[in-house]
Amino acid sequence: QVQLVESGGGLVQVGGSLRLSCAASGDTFSRYVMAWFRQAPGKERKFVAVINWSGGRSWYEDSVKGRFTISRDNAKNAVHLQMNSLKPEDTAVYYCAARILIATDAADYDYWGQGTQVTVSS
């Protein structure tokens, strides 16, 4: 099993940047694909980005391509989400998640953090 703790959320103005981090503990971190999801009030949890075990490949939801970058540091058991050019529609609780194989459906993920709030003000 792996335990996940997110940090780095906050309030930012439109066009600003935030860097989210997710610290992992427990099992061997490099065994897991890591992903970020987000959930706005009253809406389903949605895929944002995923990165493979080595960090060599990543995939993004269309609305964040070119603005968000997912990365991982296997030596530090951490995954990050750099968010630039933020928009009001990026406002949500952001969750990191882990599983063994690549997936973009939240239902497929086995391990979740508690979430961190990101609010983009206009």
Biopython code that builds the backbone (N, CA, C, O; Angstrom):
import numpy as np
from Bio.PDB.StructureBuilder import StructureBuilder

atoms = [
    (1, "GLN", "N", (0.831, -1.194, 0.000)),
    (1, "GLN", "CA", (0.000, 0.000, 0.000)),
    (1, "GLN", "C", (0.869, 1.247, 0.000)),
    (1, "GLN", "O", (2.026, 1.223, 0.420)),
    (2, "VAL", "N", (0.286, 2.332, -0.479)),
    (2, "VAL", "CA", (0.992, 3.602, -0.495)),
    (2, "VAL", "C", (0.084, 4.673, 0.096)),
    (2, "VAL", "O", (-1.120, 4.688, -0.158)),
    (3, "GLN", "N", (0.667, 5.562, 0.880)),
    (3, "GLN", "CA", (-0.062, 6.673, 1.459)),
    (3, "GLN", "C", (0.368, 7.951, 0.735)),
    (3, "GLN", "O", (1.546, 8.146, 0.437)),
    (4, "LEU", "N", (-0.614, 8.818, 0.459)),
    (4, "LEU", "CA", (-0.372, 10.021, -0.339)),
    (4, "LEU", "C", (-0.846, 11.264, 0.405)),
    (4, "LEU", "O", (-1.926, 11.276, 0.996)),
    (5, "VAL", "N", (-0.024, 12.306, 0.367)),
    (5, "VAL", "CA", (-0.380, 13.571, 1.004)),
    (5, "VAL", "C", (-0.063, 14.720, 0.051)),
    (5, "VAL", "O", (1.087, 14.923, -0.337)),
    (6, "GLU", "N", (-1.108, 15.469, -0.319)),
    (6, "GLU", "CA", (-0.932, 16.599, -1.222)),
    (6, "GLU", "C", (-0.632, 17.878, -0.453)),
    (6, "GLU", "O", (-0.971, 18.014, 0.723)),
    (7, "SER", "N", (0.008, 18.803, -1.143)),
    (7, "SER", "CA", (0.251, 20.137, -0.600)),
    (7, "SER", "C", (0.412, 21.113, -1.751)),
    (7, "SER", "O", (0.565, 20.716, -2.906)),
    (8, "GLY", "N", (0.375, 22.401, -1.415)),
    (8, "GLY", "CA", (0.657, 23.421, -2.415)),
    (8, "GLY", "C", (-0.536, 24.159, -2.965)),
    (8, "GLY", "O", (-0.375, 25.087, -3.757)),
    (9, "GLY", "N", (-1.733, 23.770, -2.563)),
    (9, "GLY", "CA", (-2.908, 24.480, -3.040)),
    (9, "GLY", "C", (-3.006, 25.870, -2.427)),
    (9, "GLY", "O", (-2.248, 26.228, -1.526)),
    (10, "GLY", "N", (-3.964, 26.647, -2.941)),
    (10, "GLY", "CA", (-4.156, 27.987, -2.408)),
    (10, "GLY", "C", (-4.999, 28.832, -3.325)),
    (10, "GLY", "O", (-5.636, 28.340, -4.256)),
    (11, "LEU", "N", (-4.987, 30.128, -3.035)),
    (11, "LEU", "CA", (-5.743, 31.117, -3.812)),
    (11, "LEU", "C", (-4.781, 31.853, -4.734)),
    (11, "LEU", "O", (-3.738, 32.342, -4.300)),
    (12, "VAL", "N", (-5.141, 31.927, -6.004)),
    (12, "VAL", "CA", (-4.282, 32.586, -6.988)),
    (12, "VAL", "C", (-5.154, 33.358, -7.962)),
    (12, "VAL", "O", (-6.306, 32.989, -8.194)),
    (13, "GLN", "N", (-4.623, 34.412, -8.526)),
    (13, "GLN", "CA", (-5.370, 35.189, -9.501)),
    (13, "GLN", "C", (-5.288, 34.555, -10.890)),
    (13, "GLN", "O", (-4.393, 33.760, -11.178)),
    (14, "VAL", "N", (-6.226, 34.921, -11.723)),
    (14, "VAL", "CA", (-6.228, 34.443, -13.107)),
    (14, "VAL", "C", (-4.872, 34.752, -13.752)),
    (14, "VAL", "O", (-4.335, 35.852, -13.623)),
    (15, "GLY", "N", (-4.344, 33.752, -14.444)),
    (15, "GLY", "CA", (-3.051, 33.901, -15.093)),
    (15, "GLY", "C", (-1.870, 33.530, -14.223)),
    (15, "GLY", "O", (-0.735, 33.469, -14.698)),
    (16, "GLY", "N", (-2.130, 33.284, -12.963)),
    (16, "GLY", "CA", (-1.055, 32.945, -12.045)),
    (16, "GLY", "C", (-0.645, 31.484, -12.121)),
    (16, "GLY", "O", (-1.127, 30.727, -12.963)),
    (17, "SER", "N", (0.255, 31.107, -11.221)),
    (17, "SER", "CA", (0.805, 29.753, -11.194)),
    (17, "SER", "C", (0.776, 29.183, -9.796)),
    (17, "SER", "O", (0.842, 29.911, -8.806)),
    (18, "LEU", "N", (0.675, 27.865, -9.730)),
    (18, "LEU", "CA", (0.809, 27.117, -8.490)),
    (18, "LEU", "C", (1.535, 25.821, -8.798)),
    (18, "LEU", "O", (1.466, 25.302, -9.912)),
    (19, "ARG", "N", (2.231, 25.310, -7.795)),
    (19, "ARG", "CA", (2.880, 24.013, -7.926)),
    (19, "ARG", "C", (2.375, 23.110, -6.808)),
    (19, "ARG", "O", (2.628, 23.354, -5.629)),
    (20, "LEU", "N", (1.661, 22.071, -7.201)),
    (20, "LEU", "CA", (1.169, 21.090, -6.247)),
    (20, "LEU", "C", (2.194, 19.978, -6.089)),
    (20, "LEU", "O", (2.897, 19.613, -7.031)),
    (21, "SER", "N", (2.256, 19.458, -4.887)),
    (21, "SER", "CA", (3.136, 18.332, -4.612)),
    (21, "SER", "C", (2.349, 17.230, -3.929)),
    (21, "SER", "O", (1.352, 17.478, -3.251)),
    (22, "CYS", "N", (2.816, 16.014, -4.123)),
    (22, "CYS", "CA", (2.205, 14.850, -3.484)),
    (22, "CYS", "C", (3.337, 13.970, -2.962)),
    (22, "CYS", "O", (4.146, 13.453, -3.732)),
    (23, "ALA", "N", (3.379, 13.812, -1.660)),
    (23, "ALA", "CA", (4.402, 12.991, -1.029)),
    (23, "ALA", "C", (3.852, 11.595, -0.784)),
    (23, "ALA", "O", (2.756, 11.432, -0.248)),
    (24, "ALA", "N", (4.619, 10.600, -1.179)),
    (24, "ALA", "CA", (4.194, 9.210, -1.031)),
    (24, "ALA", "C", (5.028, 8.503, 0.025)),
    (24, "ALA", "O", (6.209, 8.802, 0.200)),
    (25, "SER", "N", (4.410, 7.571, 0.720)),
    (25, "SER", "CA", (5.113, 6.751, 1.689)),
    (25, "SER", "C", (4.487, 5.365, 1.687)),
    (25, "SER", "O", (3.372, 5.168, 1.205)),
    (26, "GLY", "N", (5.225, 4.416, 2.232)),
    (26, "GLY", "CA", (4.714, 3.055, 2.278)),
    (26, "GLY", "C", (5.457, 2.171, 1.307)),
    (26, "GLY", "O", (6.623, 1.840, 1.523)),
    (27, "ASP", "N", (4.799, 1.794, 0.259)),
    (27, "ASP", "CA", (5.351, 0.864, -0.722)),
    (27, "ASP", "C", (6.377, 1.566, -1.618)),
    (27, "ASP", "O", (6.552, 2.781, -1.533)),
    (28, "THR", "N", (7.045, 0.805, -2.464)),
    (28, "THR", "CA", (8.051, 1.328, -3.381)),
    (28, "THR", "C", (7.400, 2.265, -4.385)),
    (28, "THR", "O", (6.579, 1.841, -5.198)),
    (29, "PHE", "N", (7.764, 3.525, -4.328)),
    (29, "PHE", "CA", (7.093, 4.558, -5.107)),
    (29, "PHE", "C", (7.186, 4.303, -6.605)),
    (29, "PHE", "O", (6.218, 4.534, -7.329)),
    (30, "SER", "N", (8.316, 3.837, -7.074)),
    (30, "SER", "CA", (8.523, 3.673, -8.517)),
    (30, "SER", "C", (7.700, 2.540, -9.120)),
    (30, "SER", "O", (7.699, 2.368, -10.339)),
    (31, "ARG", "N", (7.004, 1.768, -8.298)),
    (31, "ARG", "CA", (6.105, 0.731, -8.803)),
    (31, "ARG", "C", (4.808, 1.321, -9.334)),
    (31, "ARG", "O", (4.071, 0.654, -10.060)),
    (32, "TYR", "N", (4.529, 2.560, -8.979)),
    (32, "TYR", "CA", (3.214, 3.129, -9.213)),
    (32, "TYR", "C", (3.210, 4.193, -10.301)),
    (32, "TYR", "O", (4.093, 5.049, -10.373)),
    (33, "VAL", "N", (2.190, 4.111, -11.142)),
    (33, "VAL", "CA", (1.805, 5.221, -11.997)),
    (33, "VAL", "C", (1.158, 6.261, -11.095)),
    (33, "VAL", "O", (0.392, 5.917, -10.194)),
    (34, "MET", "N", (1.460, 7.522, -11.332)),
    (34, "MET", "CA", (0.912, 8.597, -10.509)),
    (34, "MET", "C", (0.072, 9.541, -11.362)),
    (34, "MET", "O", (0.418, 9.853, -12.502)),
    (35, "ALA", "N", (-1.031, 9.984, -10.785)),
    (35, "ALA", "CA", (-1.942, 10.841, -11.533)),
    (35, "ALA", "C", (-2.482, 11.956, -10.658)),
    (35, "ALA", "O", (-2.467, 11.878, -9.429)),
    (36, "TRP", "N", (-2.955, 12.984, -11.319)),
    (36, "TRP", "CA", (-3.687, 14.054, -10.662)),
    (36, "TRP", "C", (-5.110, 14.086, -11.220)),
    (36, "TRP", "O", (-5.329, 13.966, -12.425)),
    (37, "PHE", "N", (-6.057, 14.249, -10.317)),
    (37, "PHE", "CA", (-7.454, 14.443, -10.662)),
    (37, "PHE", "C", (-7.930, 15.715, -9.972)),
    (37, "PHE", "O", (-7.266, 16.235, -9.075)),
    (38, "ARG", "N", (-9.071, 16.202, -10.395)),
    (38, "ARG", "CA", (-9.654, 17.360, -9.724)),
    (38, "ARG", "C", (-11.169, 17.225, -9.671)),
    (38, "ARG", "O", (-11.788, 16.571, -10.510)),
    (39, "GLN", "N", (-11.743, 17.862, -8.662)),
    (39, "GLN", "CA", (-13.185, 17.794, -8.461)),
    (39, "GLN", "C", (-13.700, 19.158, -8.056)),
    (39, "GLN", "O", (-13.358, 19.682, -6.996)),
    (40, "ALA", "N", (-14.533, 19.728, -8.921)),
    (40, "ALA", "CA", (-15.178, 20.993, -8.629)),
    (40, "ALA", "C", (-16.465, 20.728, -7.849)),
    (40, "ALA", "O", (-16.999, 19.621, -7.917)),
    (41, "PRO", "N", (-16.976, 21.717, -7.110)),
    (41, "PRO", "CA", (-18.189, 21.515, -6.322)),
    (41, "PRO", "C", (-19.353, 21.025, -7.171)),
    (41, "PRO", "O", (-19.664, 21.610, -8.209)),
    (42, "GLY", "N", (-19.987, 19.960, -6.729)),
    (42, "GLY", "CA", (-21.149, 19.427, -7.416)),
    (42, "GLY", "C", (-20.843, 18.665, -8.688)),
    (42, "GLY", "O", (-21.759, 18.300, -9.425)),
    (43, "LYS", "N", (-19.556, 18.414, -8.962)),
    (43, "LYS", "CA", (-19.183, 17.726, -10.194)),
    (43, "LYS", "C", (-18.386, 16.467, -9.885)),
    (43, "LYS", "O", (-17.911, 16.265, -8.767)),
    (44, "GLU", "N", (-18.251, 15.626, -10.909)),
    (44, "GLU", "CA", (-17.495, 14.398, -10.748)),
    (44, "GLU", "C", (-15.996, 14.688, -10.706)),
    (44, "GLU", "O", (-15.523, 15.715, -11.192)),
    (45, "ARG", "N", (-15.277, 13.755, -10.114)),
    (45, "ARG", "CA", (-13.827, 13.836, -10.107)),
    (45, "ARG", "C", (-13.317, 13.521, -11.514)),
    (45, "ARG", "O", (-13.700, 12.514, -12.110)),
    (46, "LYS", "N", (-12.452, 14.387, -12.035)),
    (46, "LYS", "CA", (-12.007, 14.257, -13.418)),
    (46, "LYS", "C", (-10.496, 14.165, -13.527)),
    (46, "LYS", "O", (-9.754, 14.718, -12.714)),
    (47, "PHE", "N", (-10.066, 13.456, -14.548)),
    (47, "PHE", "CA", (-8.655, 13.272, -14.833)),
    (47, "PHE", "C", (-7.999, 14.586, -15.249)),
    (47, "PHE", "O", (-8.584, 15.378, -15.988)),
    (48, "VAL", "N", (-6.769, 14.808, -14.761)),
    (48, "VAL", "CA", (-5.990, 15.974, -15.153)),
    (48, "VAL", "C", (-4.720, 15.551, -15.889)),
    (48, "VAL", "O", (-4.460, 15.999, -17.006)),
    (49, "ALA", "N", (-3.928, 14.679, -15.248)),
    (49, "ALA", "CA", (-2.649, 14.277, -15.835)),
    (49, "ALA", "C", (-2.196, 12.979, -15.191)),
    (49, "ALA", "O", (-2.579, 12.661, -14.065)),
    (50, "VAL", "N", (-1.372, 12.232, -15.923)),
    (50, "VAL", "CA", (-0.803, 10.989, -15.408)),
    (50, "VAL", "C", (0.623, 10.859, -15.918)),
    (50, "VAL", "O", (0.947, 11.309, -17.017)),
    (51, "ILE", "N", (1.469, 10.239, -15.106)),
    (51, "ILE", "CA", (2.867, 10.042, -15.474)),
    (51, "ILE", "C", (3.250, 8.595, -15.211)),
    (51, "ILE", "O", (2.801, 7.992, -14.236)),
    (52, "ASN", "N", (4.079, 8.043, -16.084)),
    (52, "ASN", "CA", (4.426, 6.635, -15.932)),
    (52, "ASN", "C", (5.473, 6.425, -14.841)),
    (52, "ASN", "O", (5.864, 7.381, -14.170)),
    (53, "TRP", "N", (5.926, 5.203, -14.659)),
    (53, "TRP", "CA", (6.746, 4.821, -13.519)),
    (53, "TRP", "C", (8.083, 5.554, -13.500)),
    (53, "TRP", "O", (8.553, 5.971, -12.441)),
    (54, "SER", "N", (8.690, 5.709, -14.667)),
    (54, "SER", "CA", (10.009, 6.331, -14.733)),
    (54, "SER", "C", (9.940, 7.849, -14.837)),
    (54, "SER", "O", (10.928, 8.541, -14.592)),
    (55, "GLY", "N", (8.768, 8.362, -15.203)),
    (55, "GLY", "CA", (8.628, 9.790, -15.466)),
    (55, "GLY", "C", (8.903, 10.165, -16.900)),
    (55, "GLY", "O", (8.894, 11.345, -17.249)),
    (56, "GLY", "N", (9.147, 9.171, -17.740)),
    (56, "GLY", "CA", (9.492, 9.442, -19.116)),
    (56, "GLY", "C", (8.330, 9.749, -20.032)),
    (56, "GLY", "O", (8.520, 10.306, -21.113)),
    (57, "ARG", "N", (7.115, 9.390, -19.609)),
    (57, "ARG", "CA", (5.937, 9.675, -20.421)),
    (57, "ARG", "C", (4.817, 10.222, -19.555)),
    (57, "ARG", "O", (4.659, 9.842, -18.394)),
    (58, "SER", "N", (4.050, 11.115, -20.139)),
    (58, "SER", "CA", (2.931, 11.701, -19.420)),
    (58, "SER", "C", (1.805, 12.017, -20.393)),
    (58, "SER", "O", (2.014, 12.164, -21.598)),
    (59, "TRP", "N", (0.616, 12.117, -19.838)),
    (59, "TRP", "CA", (-0.578, 12.385, -20.637)),
    (59, "TRP", "C", (-1.427, 13.419, -19.892)),
    (59, "TRP", "O", (-1.409, 13.488, -18.663)),
    (60, "TYR", "N", (-2.171, 14.221, -20.662)),
    (60, "TYR", "CA", (-2.924, 15.314, -20.071)),
    (60, "TYR", "C", (-4.344, 15.377, -20.623)),
    (60, "TYR", "O", (-4.608, 14.995, -21.763)),
    (61, "GLU", "N", (-5.234, 15.862, -19.793)),
    (61, "GLU", "CA", (-6.569, 16.204, -20.254)),
    (61, "GLU", "C", (-6.439, 17.415, -21.172)),
    (61, "GLU", "O", (-5.587, 18.276, -20.955)),
    (62, "ASP", "N", (-7.281, 17.479, -22.190)),
    (62, "ASP", "CA", (-7.099, 18.481, -23.240)),
    (62, "ASP", "C", (-7.069, 19.922, -22.718)),
    (62, "ASP", "O", (-6.284, 20.738, -23.200)),
    (63, "SER", "N", (-7.913, 20.235, -21.744)),
    (63, "SER", "CA", (-8.027, 21.630, -21.306)),
    (63, "SER", "C", (-6.796, 22.130, -20.552)),
    (63, "SER", "O", (-6.648, 23.336, -20.355)),
    (64, "VAL", "N", (-5.918, 21.233, -20.129)),
    (64, "VAL", "CA", (-4.725, 21.659, -19.386)),
    (64, "VAL", "C", (-3.441, 21.508, -20.197)),
    (64, "VAL", "O", (-2.374, 21.921, -19.742)),
    (65, "LYS", "N", (-3.526, 20.927, -21.380)),
    (65, "LYS", "CA", (-2.337, 20.761, -22.213)),
    (65, "LYS", "C", (-1.686, 22.108, -22.497)),
    (65, "LYS", "O", (-2.360, 23.077, -22.848)),
    (66, "GLY", "N", (-0.375, 22.153, -22.342)),
    (66, "GLY", "CA", (0.353, 23.383, -22.572)),
    (66, "GLY", "C", (0.384, 24.322, -21.383)),
    (66, "GLY", "O", (1.146, 25.288, -21.378)),
    (67, "ARG", "N", (-0.441, 24.051, -20.365)),
    (67, "ARG", "CA", (-0.464, 24.903, -19.167)),
    (67, "ARG", "C", (0.025, 24.153, -17.925)),
    (67, "ARG", "O", (0.671, 24.743, -17.059)),
    (68, "PHE", "N", (-0.276, 22.870, -17.836)),
    (68, "PHE", "CA", (0.101, 22.066, -16.680)),
    (68, "PHE", "C", (1.204, 21.092, -17.066)),
    (68, "PHE", "O", (1.264, 20.612, -18.198)),
    (69, "THR", "N", (2.077, 20.809, -16.099)),
    (69, "THR", "CA", (3.140, 19.825, -16.300)),
    (69, "THR", "C", (3.224, 18.920, -15.082)),
    (69, "THR", "O", (3.379, 19.388, -13.954)),
    (70, "ILE", "N", (3.120, 17.624, -15.322)),
    (70, "ILE", "CA", (3.277, 16.639, -14.256)),
    (70, "ILE", "C", (4.716, 16.134, -14.285)),
    (70, "ILE", "O", (5.290, 15.932, -15.355)),
    (71, "SER", "N", (5.291, 15.934, -13.108)),
    (71, "SER", "CA", (6.639, 15.405, -13.004)),
    (71, "SER", "C", (6.730, 14.562, -11.739)),
    (71, "SER", "O", (5.876, 14.651, -10.856)),
    (72, "ARG", "N", (7.766, 13.751, -11.664)),
    (72, "ARG", "CA", (7.969, 12.929, -10.469)),
    (72, "ARG", "C", (9.448, 12.838, -10.148)),
    (72, "ARG", "O", (10.306, 12.955, -11.023)),
    (73, "ASP", "N", (9.724, 12.626, -8.866)),
    (73, "ASP", "CA", (11.080, 12.430, -8.376)),
    (73, "ASP", "C", (11.066, 11.136, -7.576)),
    (73, "ASP", "O", (10.665, 11.126, -6.412)),
    (74, "ASN", "N", (11.495, 10.060, -8.189)),
    (74, "ASN", "CA", (11.431, 8.759, -7.527)),
    (74, "ASN", "C", (12.392, 8.670, -6.344)),
    (74, "ASN", "O", (12.171, 7.882, -5.425)),
    (75, "ALA", "N", (13.441, 9.460, -6.363)),
    (75, "ALA", "CA", (14.384, 9.463, -5.241)),
    (75, "ALA", "C", (13.765, 10.099, -3.997)),
    (75, "ALA", "O", (14.136, 9.776, -2.868)),
    (76, "LYS", "N", (12.810, 11.014, -4.225)),
    (76, "LYS", "CA", (12.169, 11.715, -3.103)),
    (76, "LYS", "C", (10.732, 11.265, -2.885)),
    (76, "LYS", "O", (10.024, 11.819, -2.043)),
    (77, "ASN", "N", (10.297, 10.256, -3.648)),
    (77, "ASN", "CA", (8.933, 9.727, -3.498)),
    (77, "ASN", "C", (7.883, 10.832, -3.628)),
    (77, "ASN", "O", (6.986, 10.959, -2.795)),
    (78, "ALA", "N", (8.016, 11.619, -4.684)),
    (78, "ALA", "CA", (7.109, 12.749, -4.846)),
    (78, "ALA", "C", (6.690, 12.914, -6.297)),
    (78, "ALA", "O", (7.431, 12.586, -7.224)),
    (79, "VAL", "N", (5.493, 13.424, -6.464)),
    (79, "VAL", "CA", (4.985, 13.806, -7.786)),
    (79, "VAL", "C", (4.492, 15.246, -7.675)),
    (79, "VAL", "O", (3.970, 15.661, -6.641)),
    (80, "HIS", "N", (4.666, 15.994, -8.753)),
    (80, "HIS", "CA", (4.307, 17.407, -8.748)),
    (80, "HIS", "C", (3.396, 17.738, -9.917)),
    (80, "HIS", "O", (3.374, 17.038, -10.930)),
    (81, "LEU", "N", (2.653, 18.808, -9.755)),
    (81, "LEU", "CA", (1.854, 19.333, -10.849)),
    (81, "LEU", "C", (2.095, 20.837, -10.910)),
    (81, "LEU", "O", (1.615, 21.587, -10.060)),
    (82, "GLN", "N", (2.836, 21.267, -11.916)),
    (82, "GLN", "CA", (3.074, 22.686, -12.145)),
    (82, "GLN", "C", (1.925, 23.228, -12.982)),
    (82, "GLN", "O", (1.676, 22.754, -14.090)),
    (83, "MET", "N", (1.231, 24.220, -12.447)),
    (83, "MET", "CA", (0.053, 24.767, -13.111)),
    (83, "MET", "C", (0.311, 26.232, -13.437)),
    (83, "MET", "O", (0.497, 27.054, -12.539)),
    (84, "ASN", "N", (0.321, 26.550, -14.714)),
    (84, "ASN", "CA", (0.544, 27.918, -15.188)),
    (84, "ASN", "C", (-0.691, 28.423, -15.914)),
    (84, "ASN", "O", (-1.569, 27.650, -16.297)),
    (85, "SER", "N", (-0.737, 29.726, -16.094)),
    (85, "SER", "CA", (-1.848, 30.365, -16.822)),
    (85, "SER", "C", (-3.192, 29.892, -16.291)),
    (85, "SER", "O", (-4.072, 29.505, -17.060)),
    (86, "LEU", "N", (-3.341, 29.926, -15.000)),
    (86, "LEU", "CA", (-4.545, 29.390, -14.362)),
    (86, "LEU", "C", (-5.782, 30.198, -14.721)),
    (86, "LEU", "O", (-5.733, 31.415, -14.899)),
    (87, "LYS", "N", (-6.888, 29.480, -14.820)),
    (87, "LYS", "CA", (-8.179, 30.048, -15.187)),
    (87, "LYS", "C", (-9.193, 29.770, -14.080)),
    (87, "LYS", "O", (-8.993, 28.854, -13.282)),
    (88, "PRO", "N", (-10.270, 30.539, -14.019)),
    (88, "PRO", "CA", (-11.288, 30.277, -12.988)),
    (88, "PRO", "C", (-11.828, 28.848, -13.062)),
    (88, "PRO", "O", (-12.150, 28.261, -12.029)),
    (89, "GLU", "N", (-11.931, 28.290, -14.243)),
    (89, "GLU", "CA", (-12.449, 26.922, -14.372)),
    (89, "GLU", "C", (-11.479, 25.857, -13.865)),
    (89, "GLU", "O", (-11.834, 24.679, -13.827)),
    (90, "ASP", "N", (-10.280, 26.239, -13.482)),
    (90, "ASP", "CA", (-9.348, 25.300, -12.848)),
    (90, "ASP", "C", (-9.623, 25.173, -11.351)),
    (90, "ASP", "O", (-9.028, 24.325, -10.685)),
    (91, "THR", "N", (-10.502, 25.990, -10.825)),
    (91, "THR", "CA", (-10.849, 25.923, -9.412)),
    (91, "THR", "C", (-11.453, 24.574, -9.069)),
    (91, "THR", "O", (-12.442, 24.155, -9.670)),
    (92, "ALA", "N", (-10.848, 23.891, -8.093)),
    (92, "ALA", "CA", (-11.290, 22.542, -7.708)),
    (92, "ALA", "C", (-10.430, 22.062, -6.546)),
    (92, "ALA", "O", (-9.434, 22.686, -6.182)),
    (93, "VAL", "N", (-10.842, 20.948, -5.985)),
    (93, "VAL", "CA", (-9.962, 20.205, -5.093)),
    (93, "VAL", "C", (-9.150, 19.253, -5.968)),
    (93, "VAL", "O", (-9.702, 18.507, -6.776)),
    (94, "TYR", "N", (-7.836, 19.294, -5.793)),
    (94, "TYR", "CA", (-6.935, 18.467, -6.596)),
    (94, "TYR", "C", (-6.442, 17.299, -5.757)),
    (94, "TYR", "O", (-6.010, 17.467, -4.617)),
    (95, "TYR", "N", (-6.517, 16.109, -6.348)),
    (95, "TYR", "CA", (-6.124, 14.882, -5.682)),
    (95, "TYR", "C", (-5.001, 14.185, -6.451)),
    (95, "TYR", "O", (-5.025, 14.152, -7.682)),
    (96, "CYS", "N", (-4.041, 13.642, -5.754)),
    (96, "CYS", "CA", (-3.122, 12.723, -6.403)),
    (96, "CYS", "C", (-3.583, 11.299, -6.137)),
    (96, "CYS", "O", (-4.241, 11.012, -5.137)),
    (97, "ALA", "N", (-3.226, 10.429, -7.045)),
    (97, "ALA", "CA", (-3.676, 9.052, -6.982)),
    (97, "ALA", "C", (-2.603, 8.133, -7.536)),
    (97, "ALA", "O", (-1.748, 8.558, -8.313)),
    (98, "ALA", "N", (-2.653, 6.874, -7.131)),
    (98, "ALA", "CA", (-1.643, 5.909, -7.544)),
    (98, "ALA", "C", (-2.284, 4.573, -7.901)),
    (98, "ALA", "O", (-3.260, 4.134, -7.293)),
    (99, "ARG", "N", (-1.699, 3.956, -8.899)),
    (99, "ARG", "CA", (-2.059, 2.580, -9.233)),
    (99, "ARG", "C", (-0.886, 1.964, -9.988)),
    (99, "ARG", "O", (0.084, 2.643, -10.323)),
    (100, "ILE", "N", (-0.997, 0.658, -10.248)),
    (100, "ILE", "CA", (0.143, -0.036, -10.858)),
    (100, "ILE", "C", (0.228, 0.225, -12.352)),
    (100, "ILE", "O", (1.321, 0.356, -12.903)),
    (101, "LEU", "N", (-0.937, 0.301, -13.017)),
    (101, "LEU", "CA", (-0.952, 0.451, -14.463)),
    (101, "LEU", "C", (-1.515, 1.807, -14.868)),
    (101, "LEU", "O", (-2.234, 2.444, -14.097)),
    (102, "ILE", "N", (-1.186, 2.246, -16.080)),
    (102, "ILE", "CA", (-1.676, 3.526, -16.601)),
    (102, "ILE", "C", (-3.198, 3.499, -16.736)),
    (102, "ILE", "O", (-3.763, 2.535, -17.252)),
    (103, "ALA", "N", (-3.849, 4.547, -16.274)),
    (103, "ALA", "CA", (-5.293, 4.697, -16.453)),
    (103, "ALA", "C", (-5.653, 6.163, -16.304)),
    (103, "ALA", "O", (-4.913, 6.938, -15.696)),
    (104, "THR", "N", (-6.798, 6.538, -16.866)),
    (104, "THR", "CA", (-7.268, 7.909, -16.727)),
    (104, "THR", "C", (-8.646, 7.987, -16.085)),
    (104, "THR", "O", (-9.199, 9.077, -15.944)),
    (105, "ASP", "N", (-9.193, 6.872, -15.702)),
    (105, "ASP", "CA", (-10.496, 6.828, -15.044)),
    (105, "ASP", "C", (-10.284, 6.771, -13.532)),
    (105, "ASP", "O", (-9.558, 5.914, -13.029)),
    (106, "ALA", "N", (-10.918, 7.684, -12.825)),
    (106, "ALA", "CA", (-10.739, 7.738, -11.367)),
    (106, "ALA", "C", (-11.122, 6.423, -10.699)),
    (106, "ALA", "O", (-10.525, 6.040, -9.693)),
    (107, "ALA", "N", (-12.102, 5.738, -11.247)),
    (107, "ALA", "CA", (-12.573, 4.494, -10.641)),
    (107, "ALA", "C", (-11.506, 3.409, -10.647)),
    (107, "ALA", "O", (-11.603, 2.445, -9.888)),
    (108, "ASP", "N", (-10.492, 3.548, -11.489)),
    (108, "ASP", "CA", (-9.446, 2.536, -11.592)),
    (108, "ASP", "C", (-8.330, 2.711, -10.573)),
    (108, "ASP", "O", (-7.487, 1.827, -10.418)),
    (109, "TYR", "N", (-8.317, 3.838, -9.880)),
    (109, "TYR", "CA", (-7.210, 4.130, -8.975)),
    (109, "TYR", "C", (-7.447, 3.576, -7.585)),
    (109, "TYR", "O", (-8.552, 3.636, -7.045)),
    (110, "ASP", "N", (-6.372, 3.031, -7.018)),
    (110, "ASP", "CA", (-6.477, 2.319, -5.752)),
    (110, "ASP", "C", (-6.189, 3.195, -4.541)),
    (110, "ASP", "O", (-6.747, 2.982, -3.464)),
    (111, "TYR", "N", (-5.317, 4.180, -4.721)),
    (111, "TYR", "CA", (-4.846, 4.974, -3.584)),
    (111, "TYR", "C", (-5.015, 6.447, -3.897)),
    (111, "TYR", "O", (-4.749, 6.905, -5.008)),
    (112, "TRP", "N", (-5.471, 7.188, -2.868)),
    (112, "TRP", "CA", (-5.780, 8.601, -3.017)),
    (112, "TRP", "C", (-5.249, 9.408, -1.845)),
    (112, "TRP", "O", (-5.175, 8.927, -0.714)),
    (113, "GLY", "N", (-4.882, 10.650, -2.146)),
    (113, "GLY", "CA", (-4.605, 11.591, -1.089)),
    (113, "GLY", "C", (-5.882, 12.250, -0.613)),
    (113, "GLY", "O", (-6.974, 11.930, -1.083)),
    (114, "GLN", "N", (-5.736, 13.182, 0.331)),
    (114, "GLN", "CA", (-6.903, 13.835, 0.923)),
    (114, "GLN", "C", (-7.377, 15.041, 0.123)),
    (114, "GLN", "O", (-8.472, 15.554, 0.353)),
    (115, "GLY", "N", (-6.553, 15.491, -0.813)),
    (115, "GLY", "CA", (-6.905, 16.618, -1.665)),
    (115, "GLY", "C", (-6.371, 17.940, -1.162)),
    (115, "GLY", "O", (-6.135, 18.122, 0.033)),
    (116, "THR", "N", (-6.184, 18.867, -2.099)),
    (116, "THR", "CA", (-5.757, 20.223, -1.764)),
    (116, "THR", "C", (-6.561, 21.196, -2.626)),
    (116, "THR", "O", (-6.720, 20.988, -3.829)),
    (117, "GLN", "N", (-7.063, 22.252, -2.002)),
    (117, "GLN", "CA", (-7.947, 23.185, -2.687)),
    (117, "GLN", "C", (-7.141, 24.175, -3.518)),
    (117, "GLN", "O", (-6.172, 24.769, -3.045)),
    (118, "VAL", "N", (-7.566, 24.337, -4.770)),
    (118, "VAL", "CA", (-7.026, 25.378, -5.645)),
    (118, "VAL", "C", (-8.173, 26.291, -6.034)),
    (118, "VAL", "O", (-9.186, 25.834, -6.565)),
    (119, "THR", "N", (-8.016, 27.576, -5.771)),
    (119, "THR", "CA", (-9.031, 28.556, -6.114)),
    (119, "THR", "C", (-8.403, 29.641, -6.976)),
    (119, "THR", "O", (-7.427, 30.280, -6.584)),
    (120, "VAL", "N", (-8.981, 29.839, -8.159)),
    (120, "VAL", "CA", (-8.479, 30.846, -9.090)),
    (120, "VAL", "C", (-9.501, 31.977, -9.147)),
    (120, "VAL", "O", (-10.641, 31.774, -9.566)),
    (121, "SER", "N", (-9.089, 33.153, -8.727)),
    (121, "SER", "CA", (-10.014, 34.295, -8.676)),
    (121, "SER", "C", (-9.845, 35.174, -9.906)),
    (121, "SER", "O", (-8.744, 35.360, -10.424)),
    (122, "SER", "N", (-10.982, 35.709, -10.355)),
    (122, "SER", "CA", (-10.958, 36.557, -11.553)),
    (122, "SER", "C", (-11.006, 38.029, -11.185)),
    (122, "SER", "O", (-10.994, 38.887, -12.068)),
]
sb = StructureBuilder()
sb.init_structure("model")
sb.init_model(0)
sb.init_chain("A")
sb.init_seg("    ")
for serial, (resi, resn, name, xyz) in enumerate(atoms, 1):
    if name == "N":
        sb.init_residue(resn, " ", resi, " ")
    sb.init_atom(name, np.array(xyz, "f"), 0.0, 1.0, " ", f" {name:<3s}", serial, name[0])
structure = sb.get_structure()
